Amino acid sequence: MAKAFASQGDMTEKKISFTEVGEGLYAFTAEGDPNSGVIIGDDSVMIVEAQATPRLANKVIECVRSVTDKPITHVVLTHYHAVRVLGASAFGAQQVIMGEKARAMVAERGKEDWDSEFQRFPRLFEGHESIPGLTYPTTTFTDRMTVYLGKRRIDLMHLGRAHTAGDIVVYVPDQNVMFTGDIVEYHSACYCGDGHFHDWPGTLERIRGFDLDAIAPGRGDALVGKEMVNAALDSTKDFVRSTYSPAARVALRGGTLKEAWDAVRAECDPKFKDYAIYEHCLPFNVARAYDEALDIDTPRIWTAQRDLEMWEALQG
């Protein structure tokens, strides 16, 4: 029997956790669903990742209001994916910040990504009628930007390509805590369909170089303590390499995409099959790894139709 497409069969609401990862810093997590971050400054609040819809964003706002009544003035989006950005309007923030590359990707492929992700993960898009349209930033930067919430300094940085070409991280130096977006995951599969496998491990090592006390990852539990941080960096790197290497070997000897799929499954299933969204991600990950091995540097745009064709070829 064919598996349900992507996450269409996953209609179970996840338990939300709101974990303090530093003084005035929180991770909003939900058992492998997309995470958000909260940074409380002297007079205002910054949100990291806006969720897929205003309905889901309001769950983040409820958690914020459980710890502070300060206004939400900034929303930072670590990359362009629909499940991260389309809820931004709910926060009513004065500034919506992205890296310049991420903004370009919204313009280039944002609508296709919205349609694709809506089809892949319908539970996350409940209440989609309230989405006003594509989310564009009010403010962008290239490599580095600093925002001050009163005396609290927040560094936004592009440390390299990984989950997408435009990933940024959000670093709070007074607590040595980082919000990494989907560059780092914990007990959740990495979605690599728009990724850069060659660059990703190096970007992880640049994050490791901060010797962080905590990370709020893109999916999975908050990572508190250096041991947990390093374990997540190691497992994310292992996931990326274990996906790319077998697919690349097949591609470079002229093998088929289906052969690459079988090779990746043989490598990854024993280690990662119990991770959140593993089956969802796998076809897209194999397709991108195969393409990158053949020197297709810019990921091909996923459309709702391409999704279905890929799924049928590999998971059908």
C-alpha positions as CSV (number, residue, x, y, z in Angstrom):
1,M,0.0,0.0,0.0
2,A,1.4,3.4,-1.0
3,K,2.3,5.8,1.8
4,A,0.2,8.9,2.2
5,F,1.8,11.8,0.3
6,A,4.3,13.7,2.4
7,S,2.6,14.6,5.7
8,Q,-1.0,14.5,4.4
9,G,-1.7,11.6,6.8
10,D,-0.3,13.5,9.8
11,M,-3.4,15.2,11.3
12,T,-2.6,14.8,15.0
13,E,-2.1,18.0,16.9
14,K,1.3,18.2,18.6
15,K,2.0,19.1,22.2
16,I,3.5,22.6,22.5
17,S,6.4,23.3,24.8
18,F,7.7,26.8,25.7
19,T,11.2,26.4,27.1
20,E,13.4,29.0,28.6
21,V,16.8,28.7,26.9
22,G,18.4,31.8,28.5
23,E,17.3,34.8,30.5
24,G,14.4,36.3,28.5
25,L,14.9,33.8,25.7
26,Y,12.4,31.0,24.8
27,A,11.9,28.2,22.3
28,F,8.4,27.4,21.1
29,T,8.5,23.7,20.1
30,A,5.9,21.2,19.1
31,E,7.2,17.6,18.8
32,G,8.9,18.0,15.4
33,D,6.6,20.7,14.0
34,P,8.3,24.0,13.0
35,N,9.7,25.9,16.0
36,S,9.7,29.6,16.8
37,G,11.9,31.7,19.1
38,V,11.2,34.5,21.5
39,I,13.7,37.2,22.5
40,I,12.5,39.7,25.2
41,G,14.4,43.0,25.3
42,D,14.1,45.9,27.6
43,D,11.0,47.3,26.1
44,S,9.9,45.0,23.3
45,V,10.0,41.5,21.9
46,M,11.5,39.9,18.8
47,I,10.0,36.7,17.3
48,V,12.2,34.3,15.3
49,E,10.1,32.4,12.7
50,A,6.5,33.3,12.1
51,Q,4.8,29.8,11.6
52,A,2.7,28.8,8.6
53,T,-0.5,30.8,9.3
54,P,-1.8,33.5,11.5
55,R,-3.7,30.8,13.4
56,L,-0.5,29.1,14.4
57,A,1.3,32.4,15.0
58,N,-1.4,33.2,17.6
59,K,-0.3,30.1,19.6
60,V,3.2,31.6,19.8
61,I,1.6,35.0,20.8
62,E,-0.3,33.2,23.6
63,C,3.0,31.8,25.0
64,V,4.6,35.2,24.7
65,R,1.8,36.8,26.7
66,S,2.3,34.2,29.4
67,V,5.7,35.7,30.2
68,T,5.6,39.4,29.1
69,D,3.2,42.1,28.0
70,K,5.9,44.0,26.1
71,P,5.0,44.8,22.4
72,I,6.2,42.5,19.6
73,T,8.2,44.9,17.4
74,H,10.4,42.6,15.3
75,V,9.9,39.4,13.4
76,V,13.0,37.7,12.0
77,L,12.7,35.0,9.4
78,T,15.7,32.7,9.0
79,H,14.7,31.6,5.4
80,Y,11.9,31.8,2.9
81,H,9.9,28.6,3.4
82,A,6.1,29.0,3.7
83,V,5.8,27.1,6.9
84,R,8.2,29.6,8.5
85,V,6.9,32.9,7.1
86,L,3.2,33.1,6.2
87,G,2.0,33.7,9.7
88,A,4.0,36.9,10.0
89,S,1.0,39.3,9.7
90,A,-0.4,38.1,13.1
91,F,2.4,39.7,15.1
92,G,1.8,43.2,13.8
93,A,5.6,43.9,14.0
94,Q,7.1,47.1,12.9
95,Q,10.0,45.3,11.2
96,V,10.1,42.0,9.4
97,I,13.7,41.0,8.8
98,M,15.2,38.5,6.3
99,G,18.6,38.1,4.7
100,E,18.7,39.7,1.2
101,K,19.1,36.2,-0.4
102,A,16.0,34.9,1.3
103,R,14.0,37.9,0.1
104,A,15.1,37.1,-3.4
105,M,14.0,33.5,-3.0
106,V,10.5,34.7,-1.9
107,A,10.3,36.7,-5.2
108,E,11.7,33.8,-7.3
109,R,9.9,30.8,-5.8
110,G,7.7,31.9,-2.9
111,K,4.4,31.2,-4.5
112,E,5.5,27.8,-5.8
113,D,6.8,26.9,-2.3
114,W,3.5,28.0,-0.7
115,D,1.4,25.8,-3.1
116,S,3.8,22.9,-2.6
117,E,3.9,23.1,1.2
118,F,0.2,23.5,1.4
119,Q,-0.2,20.2,-0.4
120,R,2.5,18.5,1.6
121,F,1.4,19.5,5.1
122,P,-2.3,20.4,5.3
123,R,-2.5,20.4,9.1
124,L,0.0,23.2,9.4
125,F,-2.1,25.3,7.0
126,E,-5.4,25.2,8.9
127,G,-6.8,28.7,8.9
128,H,-4.9,29.5,5.7
129,E,-7.7,31.8,4.6
130,S,-6.3,34.5,6.9
131,I,-2.9,34.6,5.2
132,P,-2.8,37.9,3.4
133,G,-0.3,36.9,0.8
134,L,3.4,36.2,0.4
135,T,5.5,37.6,3.3
136,Y,8.1,40.1,2.2
137,P,10.5,41.8,4.7
138,T,10.6,45.4,5.5
139,T,14.4,45.1,6.2
140,T,17.2,43.0,4.7
141,F,20.9,42.6,5.0
142,T,23.7,40.6,3.3
143,D,26.2,39.2,5.8
144,R,25.5,40.7,9.3
145,M,23.1,43.0,11.0
146,T,22.7,44.0,14.7
147,V,19.4,44.9,16.3
148,Y,19.2,46.4,19.8
149,L,16.1,45.9,21.9
150,G,17.1,48.5,24.5
151,K,20.4,47.4,25.8
152,R,20.0,43.8,24.5
153,R,22.1,43.2,21.4
154,I,21.0,40.6,18.8
155,D,23.3,39.7,16.0
156,L,21.8,38.4,12.7
157,M,24.3,36.6,10.6
158,H,24.6,34.6,7.4
159,L,27.2,32.0,8.2
160,G,26.9,30.0,5.0
161,R,24.5,28.0,2.8
162,A,22.9,25.0,4.4
163,H,19.1,24.3,4.5
164,T,18.7,27.0,1.8
165,A,21.0,29.4,0.2
166,G,19.7,32.3,2.3
167,D,19.8,30.9,5.9
168,I,20.5,33.3,8.7
169,V,21.1,32.7,12.4
170,V,20.1,34.9,15.4
171,Y,22.6,35.1,18.2
172,V,22.1,36.7,21.6
173,P,25.6,37.3,23.0
174,D,24.6,38.2,26.6
175,Q,23.3,34.6,27.0
176,N,25.5,32.8,24.4
177,V,22.3,31.4,22.8
178,M,21.5,31.0,19.1
179,F,18.4,30.5,17.1
180,T,19.5,28.5,14.1
181,G,16.4,27.9,12.0
182,D,16.5,24.6,10.1
183,I,20.3,24.6,9.8
184,V,20.2,22.5,13.0
185,E,17.5,19.9,13.9
186,Y,17.1,17.6,16.9
187,H,15.5,14.1,16.4
188,S,13.8,15.5,13.3
189,A,14.8,14.8,9.7
190,C,16.5,17.7,7.9
191,Y,14.6,18.8,4.9
192,C,17.2,19.1,2.2
193,G,15.1,19.7,-0.9
194,D,16.4,23.2,-1.3
195,G,19.7,22.5,0.5
196,H,23.4,22.7,-0.2
197,F,25.0,19.5,1.0
198,H,28.6,20.5,0.3
199,D,28.3,23.7,2.3
200,W,26.0,22.5,5.2
201,P,28.7,20.8,7.3
202,G,31.0,23.8,7.2
203,T,28.1,26.1,8.3
204,L,27.4,23.7,11.2
205,E,31.1,24.0,12.3
206,R,30.9,27.8,12.2
207,I,27.9,27.5,14.6
208,R,29.9,25.1,16.8
209,G,32.7,27.7,16.9
210,F,30.5,29.9,19.1
211,D,30.7,27.3,21.9
212,L,27.1,27.9,22.6
213,D,25.3,27.4,25.9
214,A,21.9,26.7,24.1
215,I,20.3,26.5,20.7
216,A,16.7,26.8,19.7
217,P,16.7,24.5,16.6
218,G,14.4,24.6,13.6
219,R,12.6,21.4,14.7
220,G,12.8,19.3,17.8
221,D,13.4,20.0,21.5
222,A,15.3,23.1,22.8
223,L,19.0,22.3,23.2
224,V,20.2,23.5,26.6
225,G,23.8,22.8,27.7
226,K,26.9,22.3,25.6
227,E,26.6,18.6,25.5
228,M,23.1,18.7,24.0
229,V,24.2,21.4,21.6
230,N,27.1,19.4,20.3
231,A,25.1,16.2,20.0
232,A,22.6,18.0,17.8
233,L,25.3,19.5,15.6
234,D,26.9,16.1,15.2
235,S,23.6,14.3,14.4
236,T,22.6,17.0,11.9
237,K,25.9,16.7,10.2
238,D,25.6,12.9,10.1
239,F,22.1,13.2,8.6
240,V,23.3,15.5,5.8
241,R,26.4,13.4,5.0
242,S,24.5,10.1,5.2
243,T,22.0,11.4,2.7
244,Y,24.4,13.0,0.2
245,S,27.2,10.5,0.0
246,P,25.3,7.4,-1.2
247,A,23.2,9.5,-3.6
248,A,26.3,11.1,-5.0
249,R,28.0,7.7,-5.6
250,V,25.1,6.5,-7.6
251,A,24.7,9.7,-9.6
252,L,28.4,9.9,-10.4
253,R,28.5,6.4,-11.8
254,G,25.5,7.1,-14.0
255,G,22.9,5.3,-11.8
256,T,19.3,6.2,-11.7
257,L,17.4,8.3,-9.1
258,K,15.6,5.2,-7.9
259,E,19.0,3.5,-7.3
260,A,20.1,6.6,-5.4
261,W,16.9,6.3,-3.3
262,D,17.7,2.7,-2.4
263,A,21.2,3.6,-1.5
264,V,20.2,6.5,0.8
265,R,17.6,4.3,2.5
266,A,20.2,1.6,3.2
267,E,22.4,4.2,4.8
268,C,19.8,6.4,6.6
269,D,17.0,4.1,7.7
270,P,19.0,2.3,10.4
271,K,19.9,5.7,12.0
272,F,17.1,8.0,11.3
273,K,13.8,6.2,10.4
274,D,12.3,7.2,13.7
275,Y,13.0,10.9,13.3
276,A,10.1,13.3,12.8
277,I,9.1,13.9,9.2
278,Y,11.7,11.4,7.9
279,E,9.5,9.8,5.3
280,H,8.1,13.2,4.3
281,C,11.6,14.5,3.6
282,L,13.3,11.6,2.1
283,P,12.2,11.8,-1.6
284,F,13.0,15.5,-1.8
285,N,16.3,15.0,-0.1
286,V,17.4,12.2,-2.4
287,A,16.4,14.3,-5.5
288,R,18.3,17.3,-4.3
289,A,21.4,15.2,-3.4
290,Y,21.3,13.5,-6.8
291,D,21.1,16.9,-8.5
292,E,23.9,18.5,-6.5
293,A,26.2,15.6,-7.3
294,L,25.7,16.4,-11.0
295,D,26.7,20.0,-10.3
296,I,23.3,21.6,-10.3
297,D,24.2,24.2,-7.8
298,T,20.8,26.1,-7.6
299,P,18.1,23.8,-6.3
300,R,15.3,23.3,-8.9
301,I,12.0,24.9,-7.9
302,W,9.6,22.5,-6.3
303,T,6.0,22.8,-7.5
304,A,2.9,21.0,-6.4
305,Q,3.0,18.9,-9.6
306,R,6.7,18.1,-9.3
307,D,6.2,17.0,-5.8
308,L,3.5,14.5,-6.8
309,E,5.6,13.1,-9.6
310,M,8.6,12.7,-7.4
311,W,6.6,11.0,-4.7
312,E,5.1,8.6,-7.1
313,A,8.4,7.7,-8.6
314,L,10.1,7.0,-5.3
315,Q,7.5,6.4,-2.6
316,G,4.5,5.3,-4.7
